[in-house]
């Protein structure tokens, strides 16, 4: 009998060697393209590979069935077409000659991404990644299928764009999912109507995970970009991306949902930004909603909103400053420079008038002077508006809540804040860890001060490692960056030697990476079986020398005497 698989049609347990399912008649003939895994390949003794769904610059997406849970899944196989050449008869992926090192490093990127997504677990607004398998000289990511229809299909089927209330209700879970990814130190880089699916229940889920290489133009991989939704920094390998990269895509998603139009690609906006604000396309869109979307889609990352919660808050909370227009840090800088220039001109003009009056009264005819007031030459505060001339003294921001700092008009009328995020066990979520300009520094109006905001301690979900071989359990914990210790325990015969008998903490527990250590209790050698007791020999009848022969006592053959 061959190996047992699950029929992808009726989910019956059948023999892999059969030509068709004996229960539903589904043919097991291979219809997948050459160079891909054959239909009914058994991956990792658990997943039955089905038909090929799609191919991209990273690899191949298959339908599949989880034999253990009898559940339909999809499997992404890492086979980058620009780096890999072929597949051997036994299924192993073969990189191109001279590209072996690049294949290994990019494969590690793929493994790191999906291992972290497995640790993220179930999160509303995200398609869950269930498993990561390393086999065939490559890696496979197992995730939930894309349930429902893509967002672009959903929007096209509607007669009109979404209202702000409808867009928020539909897309808020996606924003929350992005925030959860960011909390894990992950970026998506592919938020678009093609990677968001609307389920039959009417909820939105983000899918389409990929490594940096796939979502950056001109990378080593054949890139997959979503024009209109990809941030400008994704069009150049030399530029850095960050959480703000996903915020651009999220803002573009809201723009499409609210206006019914695909945004102008960001690489074109860099040259000539003609993207109309949302409220100019639909006057029913509130000004503060339009302004929030525009701020999320700023070309310069420093001028963009930095987090998903910040965008959602701006979309739901009308602010006075958004009712009109919102100045960027660059615009504030130009205004400040212009104000200084105008003040200097005004000061010089006033001095000239006063000086001319004095000369008319007391100076000899035809006399000239070239001296100017020291205050005018130095740009002194006497000739400048107080808000421009007086430098702003940077206060101590470390330890304060960023939300309080950003809402403090005593700060924001002079300087702008750019927030970065970092995990920290020493500062609560939302508190400022560092500031780019030290306390007491004097800066000009419009200066951008970068603050690093705490995301709280970095955490992981404790995996279920019971019965894992010690080496596999250590590898799993190392992949999650979890510290651990090993503690041998006496094996009473219940466990297999060298496997995990118990974990502290238990599976499913949230663990702080910096402060907590996992203890693995490893089963020692099983006790040797006790020898079976040797039975005592059967007792024998004692021999009586006085006992006669078979005739019995007194049988001598002589007749008894009278």
C-alpha positions in Angstrom: 0.0 0.0 0.0 1.3 3.5 -0.9 1.3 6.6 1.3 -2.0 7.9 2.5 -3.1 11.4 1.2 -6.3 13.4 1.4 -8.3 13.7 -1.9 -8.4 17.4 -2.7 -12.0 17.0 -4.0 -13.9 15.0 -1.4 -11.3 15.2 1.5 -11.3 11.4 1.8 -8.2 9.5 3.0 -6.9 7.5 0.0 -3.9 5.7 -1.3 -1.4 8.0 -3.1 -0.6 5.3 -5.6 -4.1 5.1 -7.0 -5.0 6.7 -10.4 -8.2 8.3 -9.0 -10.1 8.7 -5.8 -12.2 5.6 -5.2 -14.9 7.7 -3.4 -15.5 10.6 -5.8 -13.7 9.6 -9.0 -11.3 12.6 -8.9 -8.4 11.9 -11.3 -5.0 12.0 -9.7 -3.2 12.6 -13.0 -0.6 15.4 -12.8 -1.8 18.6 -14.6 0.8 21.0 -13.1 3.3 22.7 -15.4 6.8 21.3 -15.8 9.2 22.5 -13.1 6.5 22.6 -10.4 5.6 20.0 -7.8 3.3 17.2 -9.2 -0.3 16.9 -8.1 -0.6 14.7 -5.0 3.0 15.2 -3.9 3.2 14.6 -0.2 5.1 17.5 1.4 6.7 16.9 4.8 4.6 13.8 5.3 1.7 16.1 6.0 0.5 18.4 3.1 -0.9 17.0 -0.2 0.0 19.4 -3.0 -2.8 20.3 -5.4 -2.9 22.4 -8.6 -0.8 25.5 -9.3 -2.7 28.7 -8.5 -0.1 31.3 -9.6 3.5 32.2 -10.0 5.4 35.4 -9.1 9.0 36.5 -8.7 9.3 34.6 -5.4 7.9 31.3 -6.5 4.9 29.1 -6.9 1.5 29.1 -5.1 -0.3 25.7 -4.8 -3.7 24.6 -3.5 -3.1 21.9 -0.8 -4.7 19.9 1.9 -3.4 19.5 5.5 -3.7 15.7 6.1 -3.6 16.1 9.9 -6.5 18.5 10.2 -8.3 17.7 6.9 -8.2 21.4 6.1 -7.8 23.1 2.8 -4.7 25.4 2.7 -2.4 27.1 0.2 1.4 26.5 0.0 3.9 29.1 -1.3 7.1 27.4 -2.5 10.2 29.7 -2.7 11.6 29.2 -6.2 12.7 32.7 -7.5 12.8 32.5 -11.3 15.8 34.9 -11.6 17.9 32.8 -9.3 16.8 29.2 -9.7 17.5 27.1 -12.8 15.7 23.7 -12.5 14.3 21.0 -10.2 15.9 17.6 -9.8 13.9 14.3 -10.2 13.5 14.0 -6.5 12.0 17.5 -6.3 15.0 19.5 -5.0 15.3 23.1 -6.2 18.6 23.9 -8.0 19.9 27.5 -8.1 21.6 28.9 -11.2 25.4 28.5 -11.4 27.0 31.4 -9.6 23.8 32.3 -7.8 24.0 29.8 -5.0 24.9 32.3 -2.2 22.3 34.7 -3.3 19.7 31.9 -3.3 20.7 31.0 0.3 20.5 34.6 1.6 17.1 35.4 -0.1 15.7 32.0 1.1 16.7 33.0 4.6 14.7 36.3 4.1 11.7 34.2 3.1 12.1 31.8 6.1 12.5 34.7 8.6 9.4 36.5 7.3 7.1 33.5 7.4 8.5 32.1 10.7 7.6 35.4 12.3 4.1 35.3 10.6 3.6 31.9 12.1 4.5 33.2 15.5 2.0 36.1 15.0 -0.8 33.6 14.9 -4.4 34.5 14.3 -5.0 38.2 13.9 -8.1 39.9 12.7 -7.6 41.6 9.3 -4.8 39.2 8.3 -4.8 35.9 6.5 -3.1 33.5 9.0 0.2 31.8 8.2 0.0 28.3 9.7 3.3 26.6 9.1 6.8 26.8 7.6 8.4 23.8 6.1 12.0 23.4 4.9 12.4 20.7 2.3 13.7 20.1 -1.2 16.6 22.6 -0.7 14.0 25.4 -0.3 11.2 26.6 2.0 7.4 26.4 1.9 4.9 28.7 3.7 1.5 27.2 4.5 -1.4 29.6 5.0 -5.1 29.9 4.9 -6.7 30.2 1.5 -7.8 33.6 0.2 -11.5 33.4 1.1 -13.9 35.6 -0.9 -13.2 38.2 -3.6 -10.4 40.7 -4.1 -11.3 44.2 -2.9 -10.9 45.6 -6.5 -13.7 43.2 -7.6 -15.8 44.2 -4.6 -15.4 47.9 -5.4 -16.1 47.4 -9.1 -19.4 45.6 -8.3 -20.6 48.6 -6.3 -22.5 51.3 -8.1 -20.6 54.1 -6.2 -17.6 54.5 -3.9 -17.8 53.8 -0.2 -18.8 56.5 2.2 -16.2 57.3 4.9 -18.2 55.3 7.4 -18.4 52.3 5.2 -14.7 52.5 4.3 -13.7 52.7 8.0 -15.9 49.8 8.9 -14.5 47.6 6.1 -10.8 48.5 6.3 -10.2 49.1 10.0 -9.4 45.4 10.6 -6.8 45.6 7.8 -5.2 48.6 9.5 -5.3 46.8 12.9 -3.6 43.8 11.2 -0.9 46.1 9.8 -0.3 47.5 13.3 0.1 43.9 14.6 2.7 43.2 11.9 4.5 46.4 12.7 4.5 45.4 16.4 6.4 42.2 15.4 8.9 44.2 13.3 7.4 43.1 10.0 6.4 45.1 6.9 3.9 44.1 4.2 4.9 46.4 1.3 2.1 45.1 -0.9 -1.2 46.7 0.5 -3.5 47.0 -2.5 -7.0 46.1 -3.7 -5.4 43.0 -5.1 -4.1 41.7 -1.8 -7.1 42.5 0.3 -10.0 40.0 0.2 -13.6 40.5 1.2 -14.9 37.3 2.8 -18.4 35.9 2.5 -19.1 37.3 5.9 -18.2 40.8 4.6 -15.0 41.2 6.5 -11.7 42.4 5.0 -8.4 40.3 5.3 -5.0 41.2 4.0 -3.0 38.6 2.2 -0.1 38.7 -0.3 2.9 38.5 2.0 6.3 38.8 0.4 9.9 39.6 1.1 11.6 42.9 0.5 13.1 41.8 -2.8 9.7 41.1 -4.4 8.3 44.4 -3.5 11.2 46.7 -4.5 11.8 47.7 -8.1 15.1 46.6 -9.7 15.9 44.1 -6.9 17.5 40.7 -7.5 14.1 39.2 -7.8 11.5 39.8 -10.5 9.6 42.4 -8.6 5.8 42.6 -8.1 4.7 46.2 -7.6 1.2 47.6 -7.3 1.3 50.9 -9.1 -0.8 53.5 -7.3 -0.3 51.8 -4.0 3.4 51.2 -3.7 5.3 54.0 -1.8 7.9 56.1 -3.7 10.8 54.6 -1.7 9.9 51.1 -3.2 10.9 52.3 -6.6 14.6 52.6 -5.7 16.8 49.9 -4.2 19.0 52.5 -2.5 16.1 54.0 -0.4 15.0 52.7 3.0 11.5 51.6 3.8 9.8 51.5 7.1 6.3 51.5 8.7 5.6 54.6 6.8 5.9 52.5 3.6 2.8 50.5 4.6 1.0 53.7 5.7 1.3 55.0 2.1 -0.4 51.8 0.8 -3.1 52.0 3.4 -3.8 55.6 2.6 -3.9 54.8 -1.1 -6.4 52.0 -0.3 -8.7 54.5 1.5 -8.3 56.9 -1.5 -9.5 54.2 -3.9 -12.4 53.2 -1.7 -13.6 56.7 -1.1 -13.1 58.2 -4.6 -13.4 55.2 -6.9 -10.1 56.2 -8.6 -6.7 54.5 -8.5 -4.1 57.0 -7.2 -1.4 58.3 -9.6 1.7 56.0 -9.1 4.0 57.5 -6.6 7.1 57.4 -8.9 5.2 59.7 -11.3 4.0 62.0 -8.4 7.7 62.5 -7.5 8.2 64.3 -10.9 4.9 66.1 -11.1 2.4 65.7 -8.2 -1.0 66.2 -9.7 -3.0 63.9 -7.4 -6.2 65.7 -6.6 -7.3 65.6 -2.9 -10.2 63.2 -2.2 -12.7 65.9 -1.3 -12.2 67.7 -4.7 -13.4 64.5 -6.4 -16.3 64.0 -4.1 -17.5 67.0 -2.1 -19.3 64.7 0.3 -16.0 63.5 1.7 -15.3 65.6 4.9 -12.2 67.8 4.7 -10.5 66.2 7.7 -10.9 62.7 6.1 -9.4 64.0 2.8 -6.6 65.7 4.7 -5.8 62.5 6.7 -5.6 60.4 3.5 -3.4 63.1 1.9 -1.0 63.1 4.9 -0.8 59.3 4.7 0.2 59.6 1.0 2.9 62.3 1.3 5.8 61.7 -1.0 8.5 62.4 1.7 8.4 59.7 4.3 9.2 62.2 7.1 6.1 64.2 6.2 3.9 61.1 6.1 1.8 59.6 8.9 4.0 57.0 10.6 1.6 54.4 12.1 -1.8 52.8 11.3 -3.4 53.8 14.6 -2.4 57.4 13.8 -4.2 57.2 10.4 -7.3 55.7 11.9 -7.4 58.3 14.6 -7.2 61.1 12.0 -9.9 59.5 9.9 -12.3 59.3 12.8 -11.5 62.6 14.7 -12.2 66.0 13.1 -9.4 68.4 13.9 -9.5 72.2 13.4 -6.1 72.2 11.7 -7.4 69.8 9.1 -10.5 71.8 8.1 -8.4 74.1 6.0 -5.0 73.1 4.9 -2.1 71.3 6.6 1.5 72.5 6.2 4.3 70.1 5.9 7.6 70.5 7.7 9.2 71.6 4.5 6.6 74.3 3.9 7.0 75.5 7.5 10.7 75.8 6.9 10.2 77.9 3.7 7.7 80.1 5.5 10.1 80.7 8.4 12.9 81.5 5.9 10.6 83.8 4.0 9.5 85.5 7.2 13.1 86.1 8.3 13.9 87.6 4.9 10.9 89.9 4.9 11.7 91.0 8.4 15.3 91.8 7.4 14.0 93.8 4.4 11.5 95.6 6.6 14.2 96.4 9.2 16.6 97.7 6.5 13.8 99.8 5.0 12.9 101.4 8.4 16.5 102.1 9.1 16.9 103.7 5.7 13.9 106.0 6.3 15.1 106.9 9.8 18.6 107.4 8.6 17.5 109.6 5.7 15.4 111.7 8.0 18.4 112.2 10.3 20.7 113.1 7.4 18.1 115.6 6.1 18.2 117.3 9.5 21.8 117.2 10.5 24.1 115.6 7.9 26.0 117.7 5.5 24.6 117.7 1.9 26.0 114.9 -0.2 27.4 112.9 2.8 27.0 109.1 2.7 27.2 106.3 5.2 27.3 102.5 4.8 26.8 101.5 8.4 23.8 99.4 9.4 22.4 98.7 12.8 24.1 95.6 14.3 20.6 94.1 14.9 19.8 94.1 11.2 23.2 92.6 10.1 22.8 89.8 12.6 19.2 89.1 12.0 18.4 90.2 15.5 15.1 89.8 17.2 14.4 93.5 17.3 13.4 93.4 13.6 11.7 90.0 13.5 8.3 88.7 14.6 8.6 87.0 18.0 7.4 83.6 16.7 10.1 83.6 14.0 13.0 85.5 15.6 13.0 83.6 19.0 14.5 80.1 18.6 12.6 77.3 20.2 14.2 75.6 23.1 13.8 71.8 22.9 12.2 70.4 26.1 12.8 67.0 27.7 10.5 64.6 25.7 11.9 61.3 26.9 9.4 59.5 29.1 6.4 61.5 27.9 3.5 60.1 26.0 3.9 60.8 22.3 0.2 61.5 22.0 0.5 64.2 24.6 3.6 65.8 22.9 2.0 65.7 19.5 -1.2 67.4 20.8 0.7 70.1 22.7 0.3 73.4 20.8 3.2 74.9 22.8 5.4 72.6 20.8 3.7 72.1 17.5 3.4 75.8 16.7 7.2 75.9 16.5 8.4 72.4 15.5 7.2 69.2 13.9 7.6 65.7 15.2 8.6 62.6 13.2 8.1 59.4 15.2 9.9 56.1 14.9 9.1 53.0 16.8 11.1 50.5 18.7 10.5 47.7 21.2 11.4 48.5 24.7 10.9 46.8 28.1 11.9 50.0 29.9 9.2 52.3 28.5 5.4 51.7 28.3 3.7 51.6 24.9 3.5 55.1 23.5 6.2 56.7 25.6 9.2 58.4 24.0 12.5 56.6 24.4 14.9 59.0 22.6 14.8 62.4 20.9 17.0 63.6 18.1 17.7 67.0 19.6 18.8 67.0 23.3 16.9 68.9 25.9 17.9 72.6 26.0 18.9 72.7 22.3 17.8 75.8 20.5 16.3 75.1 17.0 14.7 77.2 14.3 10.9 77.3 13.6 9.9 74.4 11.4 12.6 72.0 12.6 11.7 68.3 12.5 12.5 66.5 15.7 12.6 62.8 15.5 11.4 60.9 18.5 11.6 57.1 19.1 8.4 55.8 20.5 8.1 52.6 22.5 6.0 49.7 21.1 6.4 48.0 24.5 8.3 44.8 25.0 8.9 42.6 22.0 6.8 39.5 22.4 6.4 36.1 20.9 3.8 33.4 21.3 5.2 30.3 23.0 4.9 27.4 20.5 3.8 23.9 21.4 7.0 21.9 21.6 5.8 18.9 23.6 7.3 15.6 22.3 9.7 17.6 20.0 13.2 16.2 19.7 15.6 18.5 21.7 17.4 19.7 18.6 14.1 20.6 16.8 12.8 22.4 19.8 16.0 24.5 20.2 15.9 25.4 16.5 12.3 26.6 16.8 13.1 28.8 19.8 16.2 30.2 18.2 14.1 31.1 15.2 11.8 33.1 17.4 14.7 34.8 19.2 13.6 33.3 22.5 16.1 32.6 25.2 15.9 29.2 26.7 17.5 26.8 29.2 17.5 23.0 29.2 16.7 21.0 32.3 17.0 17.2 32.2 14.4 15.2 34.0 14.2 11.5 35.0 12.3 9.6 32.5 9.7 7.2 34.0 9.2 5.5 30.7 6.4 7.8 29.6 8.6 9.8 27.2 11.0 9.2 24.3 14.5 9.9 25.4 15.8 13.3 24.3 12.3 14.8 23.6 10.6 17.7 25.3 8.6 16.4 28.3 7.4 19.8 29.6 7.7 23.5 28.8 7.7 26.5 31.1 5.7 28.6 30.2 3.1 26.6 28.4 2.2 26.8 24.7 0.2 29.9 23.8 1.7 32.1 26.5 2.9 35.6 25.5 6.6 35.9 26.2 8.7 39.0 26.5 11.9 38.4 24.5 14.2 40.6 26.6 13.1 39.6 30.1 11.8 36.0 29.9 13.5 32.7 29.4 11.9 29.5 28.3 12.7 26.3 30.2 12.6 23.0 28.3 12.4 19.8 30.4 14.2 17.1 28.4 13.4 13.5 29.1 16.5 11.4 30.1 17.1 7.8 29.2 14.2 5.5 29.7 14.6 3.1 32.6 15.9 -0.3 31.7 13.2 -2.9 31.9 13.3 -4.9 35.1 14.4 -8.6 34.5 11.5 -11.1 34.7 11.6 -13.1 37.9 13.0 -16.6 37.6 10.4 -19.1 38.9 11.4 -21.4 41.7 11.9 -25.1 40.7 9.0 -27.5 41.3 9.4 -29.4 44.7 10.5 -33.1 44.5 9.3 -36.0 46.7 11.9 -36.9 49.4 13.5 -40.4 49.1 12.9 -42.8 52.1 15.7 -45.5 52.3 13.4 -47.7 54.3 10.7 -47.5 51.8 10.3 -50.7 49.8 10.0 -51.2 46.2 6.8 -51.0 44.2 5.3 -53.7 46.4 5.1 -51.3 49.2 6.1 -51.5 52.8 6.6 -55.2 54.1 6.4 -56.6 50.6 9.2 -59.2 50.8 7.6 -62.0 49.0 7.4 -64.2 52.2 4.2 -65.2 53.7 3.2 -63.5 56.9 3.7 -65.5 60.1 0.8 -66.5 62.2 
